[in-house]
Amino acid sequence: MIALKRSEEYSEVLATGKITPFQREQKGIFAYTRSNDSQSLCVICNNQNESCRIELPKAFRVLLNNHRCLEKKGKTIELLPYQAVLLEDL
């Protein structure tokens, strides 16, 4: 995460992008987007001891993941227990 924050490509959106929470209704999930005029990143953390599925509004690519894999089908991802990901909108 520190390397991304220092990179030219992501430093602005990570430092000054607008933070917008989402998935508030889903128990055990901490999620928000960080966006500016040109980029949008999404942080999703599963803070429970069971897997969960999350429907995302857009296509994405994985920038960071604390597990080796991320199960995805279209715009739906399945997070393992205590899995956290940083995604970039395509």
Backbone as CSV, one residue per row, in Angstrom:
resi,resn,N_x,N_y,N_z,CA_x,CA_y,CA_z,C_x,C_y,C_z
1,MET,0.830,-1.189,0.000,0.000,0.000,0.000,0.872,1.250,0.000
2,ILE,1.953,1.214,0.744,2.843,2.375,0.796,3.450,2.634,-0.585
3,ALA,3.845,1.573,-1.279,4.406,1.733,-2.628,3.379,2.362,-3.573
4,LEU,2.122,1.961,-3.464,1.079,2.569,-4.309,0.891,4.041,-3.973
5,LYS,0.898,4.355,-2.687,0.717,5.751,-2.272,1.857,6.641,-2.754
6,ARG,3.038,6.070,-2.885,4.196,6.833,-3.357,4.278,6.890,-4.885
7,SER,3.553,6.033,-5.570,3.632,5.986,-7.032,2.919,7.188,-7.649
8,GLU,3.404,7.621,-8.788,2.771,8.741,-9.493,1.347,8.409,-9.918
9,GLU,1.132,7.163,-10.291,-0.177,6.746,-10.816,-1.297,6.815,-9.776
10,TYR,-1.007,6.518,-8.511,-2.056,6.430,-7.495,-1.933,7.420,-6.344
11,SER,-0.854,8.166,-6.262,-0.629,9.027,-5.095,-1.737,10.067,-4.905
12,GLU,-2.191,10.680,-5.969,-3.204,11.735,-5.830,-4.533,11.195,-5.335
13,VAL,-5.019,10.132,-5.948,-6.320,9.583,-5.540,-6.260,9.022,-4.120
14,LEU,-5.156,8.411,-3.723,-5.040,7.878,-2.370,-4.881,8.967,-1.322
15,ALA,-4.240,10.065,-1.678,-4.004,11.135,-0.711,-5.176,12.110,-0.596
16,THR,-5.812,12.423,-1.718,-6.822,13.489,-1.695,-8.176,13.090,-2.267
17,GLY,-8.333,11.851,-2.696,-9.596,11.427,-3.283,-10.739,11.441,-2.278
18,LYS,-11.937,11.656,-2.782,-13.137,11.678,-1.947,-13.444,10.257,-1.458
19,ILE,-13.740,10.120,-0.179,-14.064,8.822,0.413,-15.580,8.673,0.486
20,THR,-16.084,7.571,-0.073,-17.512,7.290,-0.062,-17.744,5.860,0.428
21,PRO,-18.344,5.683,1.606,-18.624,4.336,2.104,-19.671,3.634,1.227
22,PHE,-19.587,2.304,1.159,-20.645,1.523,0.524,-20.704,0.143,1.156
23,GLN,-21.704,-0.626,0.812,-21.966,-1.942,1.409,-22.218,-1.826,2.913
24,ARG,-22.788,-0.722,3.348,-23.064,-0.520,4.778,-24.038,-1.554,5.329
25,GLU,-24.945,-2.025,4.492,-25.976,-2.952,4.949,-25.457,-4.374,5.134
26,GLN,-24.284,-4.674,4.613,-23.747,-6.030,4.692,-22.917,-6.183,5.962
27,LYS,-23.377,-7.050,6.854,-22.743,-7.252,8.162,-21.303,-7.757,8.001
28,GLY,-20.396,-7.176,8.772,-19.016,-7.627,8.799,-18.145,-7.127,7.666
29,ILE,-18.680,-6.253,6.831,-17.932,-5.721,5.684,-17.623,-4.250,5.923
30,PHE,-16.364,-3.891,5.732,-15.931,-2.496,5.759,-15.499,-2.165,4.334
31,ALA,-16.194,-1.239,3.691,-15.903,-0.951,2.285,-16.115,0.524,1.983
32,TYR,-15.239,1.048,1.137,-15.384,2.431,0.687,-14.673,2.608,-0.651
33,THR,-15.073,3.649,-1.365,-14.357,4.032,-2.576,-13.578,5.301,-2.276
34,ARG,-12.510,5.460,-2.994,-11.698,6.679,-2.914,-11.532,7.129,-4.352
35,SER,-12.064,8.314,-4.697,-12.072,8.710,-6.101,-11.823,10.203,-6.281
36,ASN,-11.323,10.518,-7.467,-11.181,11.897,-7.914,-11.759,11.966,-9.328
37,ASP,-11.457,13.015,-10.069,-12.036,13.179,-11.406,-11.579,12.117,-12.402
38,SER,-10.425,11.524,-12.191,-9.886,10.602,-13.185,-9.746,9.153,-12.734
39,GLN,-9.839,8.877,-11.444,-9.628,7.516,-10.942,-10.619,7.172,-9.846
40,SER,-10.833,5.862,-9.690,-11.652,5.378,-8.592,-11.076,4.061,-8.083
41,LEU,-10.795,4.021,-6.785,-10.296,2.826,-6.137,-11.319,2.372,-5.106
42,CYS,-11.327,1.092,-4.817,-12.280,0.534,-3.872,-11.550,-0.367,-2.886
43,VAL,-11.784,-0.135,-1.610,-11.216,-0.967,-0.543,-12.363,-1.767,0.055
44,ILE,-12.177,-3.087,0.144,-13.195,-3.948,0.744,-12.507,-4.900,1.714
45,CYS,-12.999,-4.934,2.951,-12.454,-5.801,3.989,-13.569,-6.659,4.566
46,ASN,-13.338,-7.954,4.591,-14.265,-8.886,5.215,-13.779,-9.111,6.649
47,ASN,-14.467,-8.552,7.619,-14.053,-8.614,9.022,-14.782,-9.707,9.795
48,GLN,-15.091,-10.801,9.142,-15.790,-11.895,9.809,-15.121,-13.226,9.491
49,ASN,-15.474,-14.252,10.215,-14.817,-15.545,10.045,-15.543,-16.463,9.063
50,GLU,-16.286,-15.894,8.140,-16.923,-16.665,7.072,-16.841,-15.899,5.761
51,SER,-16.872,-16.625,4.664,-16.800,-16.010,3.333,-18.063,-15.204,3.055
52,CYS,-17.946,-14.250,2.137,-19.119,-13.461,1.738,-18.983,-13.043,0.278
53,ARG,-20.120,-12.838,-0.359,-20.166,-12.374,-1.752,-20.565,-10.914,-1.771
54,ILE,-19.936,-10.181,-2.689,-20.228,-8.755,-2.844,-20.390,-8.453,-4.322
55,GLU,-21.474,-7.773,-4.650,-21.738,-7.333,-6.015,-21.158,-5.922,-6.173
56,LEU,-20.291,-5.754,-7.156,-19.677,-4.447,-7.409,-20.392,-3.755,-8.560
57,PRO,-20.445,-2.423,-8.538,-21.165,-1.703,-9.588,-20.436,-1.654,-10.931
58,LYS,-19.117,-1.918,-10.943,-18.334,-1.785,-12.176,-17.326,-2.929,-12.287
59,ALA,-16.775,-3.071,-13.485,-15.666,-4.005,-13.688,-14.431,-3.439,-12.986
60,PHE,-13.498,-4.294,-12.626,-12.367,-3.881,-11.818,-11.156,-4.763,-12.073
61,ARG,-10.021,-4.302,-11.565,-8.827,-5.144,-11.506,-8.264,-5.058,-10.095
62,VAL,-7.627,-6.113,-9.661,-7.101,-6.207,-8.301,-5.719,-5.563,-8.242
63,LEU,-5.556,-4.606,-7.328,-4.252,-3.975,-7.095,-3.533,-4.619,-5.911
64,LEU,-4.261,-4.876,-4.837,-3.696,-5.503,-3.643,-4.681,-6.521,-3.092
65,ASN,-4.132,-7.583,-2.497,-4.946,-8.650,-1.947,-4.131,-9.320,-0.843
66,ASN,-4.702,-9.508,0.328,-3.949,-10.148,1.401,-4.031,-11.679,1.359
67,HIS,-4.680,-12.220,0.336,-4.698,-13.668,0.077,-4.117,-13.902,-1.314
68,ARG,-3.801,-15.141,-1.607,-3.207,-15.460,-2.918,-4.191,-15.311,-4.075
69,CYS,-5.479,-15.464,-3.805,-6.445,-15.424,-4.899,-7.694,-14.656,-4.478
70,LEU,-8.483,-14.312,-5.474,-9.774,-13.673,-5.269,-10.736,-14.315,-6.250
71,GLU,-11.773,-14.924,-5.718,-12.766,-15.551,-6.588,-13.692,-14.475,-7.131
72,LYS,-13.810,-14.420,-8.467,-14.673,-13.414,-9.073,-15.408,-13.998,-10.272
73,LYS,-16.643,-13.554,-10.432,-17.486,-13.895,-11.573,-18.153,-12.604,-12.012
74,GLY,-17.735,-12.088,-13.156,-18.285,-10.813,-13.613,-17.975,-9.718,-12.612
75,LYS,-19.021,-9.100,-12.071,-18.851,-8.020,-11.102,-19.046,-8.489,-9.663
76,THR,-19.110,-9.792,-9.449,-19.279,-10.335,-8.106,-17.968,-10.956,-7.626
77,ILE,-17.604,-10.636,-6.390,-16.421,-11.242,-5.789,-16.833,-12.016,-4.541
78,GLU,-16.043,-13.016,-4.198,-16.239,-13.723,-2.941,-14.981,-13.560,-2.110
79,LEU,-15.151,-12.928,-0.965,-14.036,-12.709,-0.046,-13.983,-13.830,0.978
80,LEU,-12.799,-14.331,1.213,-12.571,-15.326,2.250,-12.636,-14.644,3.620
81,PRO,-12.699,-15.404,4.704,-12.673,-14.776,6.023,-11.437,-13.885,6.188
82,TYR,-11.670,-12.686,6.648,-10.633,-11.686,6.929,-9.809,-11.285,5.705
83,GLN,-10.375,-11.454,4.536,-9.701,-11.036,3.306,-9.963,-9.555,3.052
84,ALA,-8.941,-8.863,2.556,-9.052,-7.452,2.204,-8.451,-7.241,0.814
85,VAL,-9.115,-6.410,0.009,-8.631,-6.143,-1.344,-8.714,-4.655,-1.652
86,LEU,-7.827,-4.222,-2.529,-7.866,-2.884,-3.103,-8.081,-3.079,-4.591
87,LEU,-9.158,-2.520,-5.115,-9.549,-2.698,-6.505,-9.520,-1.364,-7.233
88,GLU,-9.259,-1.435,-8.530,-9.286,-0.242,-9.385,-10.374,-0.438,-10.424
89,ASP,-11.245,0.571,-10.576,-12.267,0.523,-11.618,-11.618,0.525,-12.987
90,LEU,-12.182,-0.242,-13.901,-11.676,-0.254,-15.289,-12.434,0.747,-16.134
